[in-house]
Amino acid sequence: MDRARIAVFDTTLRDGEQSPGCSMNMREKMRIARQLDRLGVDVIEAGFPIASDGDFEAVQAIAAAVRRPVIAALARCCTPDIERAWEALKGAARPRIHTFLATSDIHLKHKLKITREQCIEQAASAVRLAKSLCPDVQFSPEDATRTDRDFLIEVLNAVVAAGATTLNIPDTVGYTLPDEFRELITMIRQRVRGIENVTIAAHCHNDLGLAVANTLAALHAGARQVECTINGIGERAGNASLEEIVMAMRVRADRCPFDTGIVSEQLYPASQLLSDITKVSVQPNKAITGRNAFAHEAGIHQDGMLKNPLTYEIMTPQSVGVPDSRLVLGKHSGRHALAIRCAQLGYEFERRELDEVYRRFVVVADRIKTVQDSDLLGLIRELREHAARNASSEAIPSTIAAAPSGAMRPFPMPLHPAQEAGLGLSSVHEHHGEQEDYLWGV
């Protein structure tokens, strides 16, 4: 299967920064730009130079310092914007002017207050000016997915004739559905003159939670550039998430015949850096980079993970830069995970002893949600004291064998079967059939 090369256009520093609470100063933007370079993105949209002196200076600084990727700057379809963008970009090794104009009737009537004819002329004129300054010009018809299709084709024909090299099709308000967006991209490929010499891009917002799905649909229809942000930040509900698009293509390479230049091991570091700078945390259940993306609490899942991580993980955490999976001890955890954690802390138990530890563990977990190592050690200490007071042969022995030092590692690292045997845990499995062991893991 031939695999198409997809350009990744990151707009974290422009559209992403427009997310409430996510503004960045020049030094912070430079840190993000350098991380995006390490990540391997093809295009960095560094800002909107006309917006402020700070934005202008940030774009100018990034253009001078980050030399591998294309550096883009946003401009409205008017002369001051385009000239300001070029002034900021002209020191870049690979500059791109990205100009845009709304094309939907609701925007033309209520926001711009211009006719369709004026829209076409303004867009073409802006692209001609941008092309006279910079060989790489991208045009975006804002609110494309709510634009009359015949009129959209007229606009795109005009800007391609004026010199646009990339046509970016934005779902500005996150309105479209995957099948519908795929049809739109297909129609553009069929009806725009000279489209074979132009790259089609997709820029999707997440208002209905479909930004990534719509982006993938556009790729299947022939788009060859994706516009996205780290952690999916952006206006309102955000943009398509870079990490989700990339890993969807990589994990489902059987259905997505596309490649990118992204170094996926840099995804988590990029996510963490952005969160640190903006102080906006990633939601815990966020795909790929959320703290629960590789965390497991349910006993059935933990039992499977300890036997083979592929039972419940479709990618390795290391493939996206996450140090390791985490088995979270909570009220849904089973004895298997509890026994492993106790062993890693230096304690091993026979089945009957572990049953008592587990019984008390569940009571604690029901009260405090997540059981930390300190909680578990306190529970074990209480049991030992109780056993000593009762002096009963039935109680948990006051002397508990320490696990080998090689097994003393953090809970995110599950033990392999050979290590379990070394800790005396294999006896847990020896006397029970596989099905019973599975249920015990629950």
Secondary structure, DSSP 8 states (H G I E B T S, - for coil): ---EE-EEEE-TTTTGGGSTT----HHHHHHHHHHHHHHT-SEEEEE-GGG-HHHHHHHHHHHHH--SSEEEEEEESSHHHHHHHHHHHTT-SSEEEEEEEE-SHHHIIIII---HHHHHHHHHHHHHHHHHH-S-EEEEEETGGGS-HHHHHHHHHHHHHHT-SEEEEEETTS---HHHHHHHHHHHHHHSTTGGGSEEEEEEB-TTS-HHHHHHHHHHHT--EEEEBGGG--STT-B-BHHHHHHHHHHTTTT--EE----GGGHHHHHHHHHHHH-----TT-TTTSTTTTEE-SHHHHHHHHH-GGGT-SS-GGGGT----EE--BTT--HHHHHHHHHHHT----HHHHHHHHHHHHHHHHHHSB--HHHHHHHHHHHHHHHHHHT-TTS--SS-----GGG---TTS---HHHHHHTTTHHHHHTS-HHHHHHHH-
